[in-house]
Amino acid sequence: MEGLLQVEDFKPHVGKVFRFKGTRFAIPLDRIITTDNPPLPGAKRRPFILIFRAPKEREYMPDGIYQCEVESGPTYEMYVNPVQTTEPEWQDYQAAFS
């Protein structure tokens, strides 16, 4: 995909599995975190965060830039990193767009 990614690009993919090229990980997009605040002056989009949720495993996917293939959809390139997850049975990952 080319151009600046927007939250609207991802809304249809909530609940779908993203496959992270070069890894064994295939993780569903759990939710999108957005704000109602207006974009900062000069910003080309409102910030948003994609949250992917996977069952907790011994190993986790390391942070990095990944080609992310959406099930029955497009491929996006994004930086994804693991985040502290309060529920012991889950591991969340995020991709932040500002």
C-alpha positions, 0 to 999 in steps of 0.5 A: 500500500502506498500513501499515508495510512489512515485509521479508515484503512484498518477499520474493516480489518478488526477481527481479521488475522494479520500474518507477519512476514518472516515470523510464525506469528499470525495475530488478529487485530483486536481493536483500534485506539483513536482520539476525538481530539483534532489533529495537531496543526500541520498533521496529516492524520489523527494519531491511532494505535492498532492493538493485536492480541495473541495468546501468551506464549513462551516466546513473543514476536520481537519489535520491528518493521514487518510486512503484515498480510491481512487475511483476505486483504492487503499487505501493510508495512508497519512497526509492531512491538509487544506491550505490557499486557495485564491479562496473564493469558494474553500478549498484546502488540501495538502499531502506533501511527502519529 
